[in-house]
């Protein structure tokens, strides 16, 4: 699918390809590229929105995984119950799966050029992209 608006990013990519890269969950590409976008893009509000949304989604993911891992480890250590630790491991796995699904959804929608906002972080990203 071609970039319909004809806009380019500061790095010379089509905007839809840049949006895809903001969400690409492979080898920290989304994290690194989103930071690069925020540093280099001053006028392209669309790219700044996708970068902020991706970074906020990643930040929430990291916080949730760390908290679940800590709580699961403490509960398993204090109670001596591997079953309780396993429950938190399963919750962590569900969060990882949900994060990957959200990032893949972001890749698809960003590449198609369709506007979308994730709940909570989308509104924040839109305000900050400003």
SULSUL-V919785 format. One record per pair of residues at least 12 apart in sequence whose C-alpha atoms are under 6 Angstrom apart, sorted by the first residue. I is the first residue (numbers start at 1). GAP is how many residues later the second one is. Records with the same first field share a line. If there is no record, write none. Layout:
BEGIN
I->GAP + GAP
END
This chain:
BEGIN
3->13
10->31
16->94 + 95 + 97
17->94
19->91
20->87 + 90 + 91
22->12 + 29
23->31 + 80 + 83 + 84
34->17
45->84
48->81
49->76 + 77 + 80
52->73
53->68 + 69 + 72
65->27
72->13 + 16
END
